[in-house]
Amino acid sequence: MTSISLTPGSRFIAFSIFVAQAPQSMPSIRSFNAVAAAMGSPRQVRHDYPYGPCSNYRVKAMTSDFLAIGELGRRTDTKVETIRYYERIGLLAAPGRTAGNYRAYGAEHLNRLSFIRRSRDLGFSLDQVRALLDLADQRDRSCDAVDAIAKQHRAEVDRKIADLRALRRELDSMIDQCRCGTVADCRIIEALSPQAQRRPR
């Protein structure tokens, strides 16, 4: 085959003539590669012609019926790692998967996670949250069990408040004894020292 040298302008003309004279069916791989080589195409010659979809980007958009894990976290103010932890321990049901193997959460996951977050904000333990979730699924059951859990938690809160009040009194006593002198004479440092902790109260 005779080699043809074309100027940049004549390359475009040659390609235009080739396209105009081509049959309705797609040209062969050899014909296409020959024209591409003559035009000095910067692209690598393709051997898988005719072309198929060539995008390497994954489509991450979710349908309106589902939430991605990041969006679920934003709506409930929950970290992604925490959501996955709740799934592992069974507080939150494992979601379905999209065709791209992404987690697809629904309205039920959103409501349940919101319940968990609110319970945790109020100080309920994970075991108490689990019990409350089980009771919440039994709509016709008496709420006595729910009341018992809430009262137990309130008693724990009362104990913590009492401990904090005792701590506040001790801190007040330490501060009142401070004469604002040197550190060597500081009653707060003295009260925190190991010697003071061994003294009988």
ChimeraX attribute file (.defattr): number of C-alpha atoms within 10 A of each C-alpha:
attribute: neighborCount
match mode: 1-to-1
recipient: residues
	/A:1	3
	/A:2	4
	/A:3	6
	/A:4	6
	/A:5	10
	/A:6	14
	/A:7	10
	/A:8	10
	/A:9	9
	/A:10	12
	/A:11	17
	/A:12	14
	/A:13	14
	/A:14	15
	/A:15	16
	/A:16	12
	/A:17	11
	/A:18	15
	/A:19	14
	/A:20	10
	/A:21	9
	/A:22	11
	/A:23	9
	/A:24	8
	/A:25	6
	/A:26	11
	/A:27	15
	/A:28	11
	/A:29	14
	/A:30	11
	/A:31	12
	/A:32	18
	/A:33	18
	/A:34	13
	/A:35	16
	/A:36	18
	/A:37	14
	/A:38	18
	/A:39	20
	/A:40	12
	/A:41	11
	/A:42	8
	/A:43	8
	/A:44	9
	/A:45	14
	/A:46	12
	/A:47	10
	/A:48	8
	/A:49	14
	/A:50	10
	/A:51	8
	/A:52	7
	/A:53	5
	/A:54	6
	/A:55	6
	/A:56	6
	/A:57	6
	/A:58	7
	/A:59	7
	/A:60	10
	/A:61	9
	/A:62	14
	/A:63	10
	/A:64	7
	/A:65	9
	/A:66	19
	/A:67	21
	/A:68	17
	/A:69	19
	/A:70	13
	/A:71	15
	/A:72	23
	/A:73	19
	/A:74	11
	/A:75	12
	/A:76	16
	/A:77	12
	/A:78	17
	/A:79	14
	/A:80	15
	/A:81	11
	/A:82	11
	/A:83	18
	/A:84	14
	/A:85	13
	/A:86	17
	/A:87	14
	/A:88	12
	/A:89	11
	/A:90	11
	/A:91	20
	/A:92	20
	/A:93	15
	/A:94	16
	/A:95	15
	/A:96	12
	/A:97	11
	/A:98	14
	/A:99	6
	/A:100	9
	/A:101	8
	/A:102	15
	/A:103	18
	/A:104	19
	/A:105	21
	/A:106	16
	/A:107	12
	/A:108	11
	/A:109	18
	/A:110	18
	/A:111	12
	/A:112	14
	/A:113	23
	/A:114	18
	/A:115	17
	/A:116	22
	/A:117	17
	/A:118	13
	/A:119	17
	/A:120	14
	/A:121	10
	/A:122	11
	/A:123	15
	/A:124	22
	/A:125	13
	/A:126	15
	/A:127	10
	/A:128	18
	/A:129	20
	/A:130	17
	/A:131	15
	/A:132	19
	/A:133	18
	/A:134	12
	/A:135	16
	/A:136	14
	/A:137	9
	/A:138	10
	/A:139	9
	/A:140	8
	/A:141	11
	/A:142	10
	/A:143	12
	/A:144	9
	/A:145	13
	/A:146	17
	/A:147	11
	/A:148	11
	/A:149	16
	/A:150	15
	/A:151	12
	/A:152	14
	/A:153	17
	/A:154	14
	/A:155	12
	/A:156	14
	/A:157	15
	/A:158	12
	/A:159	12
	/A:160	12
	/A:161	12
	/A:162	12
	/A:163	12
	/A:164	12
	/A:165	12
	/A:166	12
	/A:167	12
	/A:168	12
	/A:169	12
	/A:170	13
	/A:171	13
	/A:172	11
	/A:173	14
	/A:174	17
	/A:175	14
	/A:176	11
	/A:177	12
	/A:178	15
	/A:179	11
	/A:180	10
	/A:181	9
	/A:182	9
	/A:183	11
	/A:184	8
	/A:185	12
	/A:186	16
	/A:187	20
	/A:188	17
	/A:189	13
	/A:190	15
	/A:191	17
	/A:192	11
	/A:193	11
	/A:194	9
	/A:195	9
	/A:196	12
	/A:197	11
	/A:198	8
	/A:199	8
	/A:200	5
	/A:201	5
